Amino acid sequence: MIKAFVFGKFLPFHKGHQAMISFALSQCDFLSVLVCCDQEEQIPAAVRKNWIETTFADTANLEVKVLQYDHHLLPNTSVASLSISERWSDVFKKLYPDYNLLITSEPYGEFVANFMHIRHIPFDPAKVQFPTSATAIRNHLFANWHFLPAAVKPYFAIKVVILGTESTGKTTLTQQLAAHYNCSCVLEAGRELITDSNNFAMNDLHLVANEHTKRIAQAMLGDSPLMIIDTDIHITKSYSRFMFDQELPVNHSVYDTQSASLYLYLNNDVPYHQDGTRLSHPDRDLLDRSHREVLAAHMVQFTEISGNWPSRFEQAVLHISKIINSKLNL
């Protein structure tokens, strides 16, 4: 029986890693993937482990294990080193005493295998199939986004939510920003499922919450890490409270999917456009108060956007660009 192992930081796990693991599975009867996690790294080992397990969820002859280590005691380097490879091989001998195959994409894989007295098969060391690296992804997320598997993308998604009461330009601004950044756009599900703000039932809000969550989850798998989202679950909860004086029960997974990096709240200091399906002007302003109360109750911090339409766009771009820059420091 051929038992093989693959090791790495997977910081993050990308399609090159995925291809290597798929190749390794074709070379053995059982494969162990070892996630090596230094105590000072920001992305938890459990998250990285889940990325791999989710990607290979239908693979029976694979396990994913975690090795927590201290780099002060067990140094590592991307440069092939005999001395460091020997120290790591001692660790691997204890973890995999009866394994007979190692597969890596790095020159040090041969060193480690020799010290363990097992066979090594290199996989695409020149990285021709997937010309990227975890470092490149961390440093240039937008340029390397397409190298991330579906299981990984939600972790790095940069979600920006546009909030506000009725007739404050949320949908228009969402579309303008998505076009400006050439990124994914999630429009408000409520405007499609509830055609009249004065005539709907409590069950309609459940449908809105579920549909909006599905759209956001799908958008996170798109071609850009940035998403501009029109409205979120807190606004749906506000409608529930405002129209029915009831709390809308929400599953934790909905909050997790819809949680954002940045919330922009559009002030109601613009002319009110009544298209026949909106609340009355006074109720629209009361709804604004309800939205703010719900956001405060859920401790959602937002940046307020006010002024004329061009000014709102400029303010939004300024804040989004800042959040993008901060998120790129992975």
Secondary structure, DSSP 8 states (H G I E B T S, - for coil): --EEEEEE--TT--HHHHHHHHHHHHT-SEEEEEEEEETT-SS-HHHHHHHHHHHTTT-TTEEEEEEEE-TTTS---SS--HHHHHHHHHHHHHH-TT--EEEESSTHHHHHHHHHT-EEEE--TT--SS---HHHHHH-HHHHGGGS-TTTHHHH-EEEEEEESTTSSHHHHHHHHHHHHT-EEE--SHHHH-S-TTS--HHHHHHHHHHHHHHHHHHTTSS-SEEEEE--HHHHHHHHHHHHS------HHHHHHH--SEEEEE-S-S-----SSS--HHHHHHHHHHHHHHHHHTT---EEE-SSHHHHHHHHHHHHHHHHHHHT--
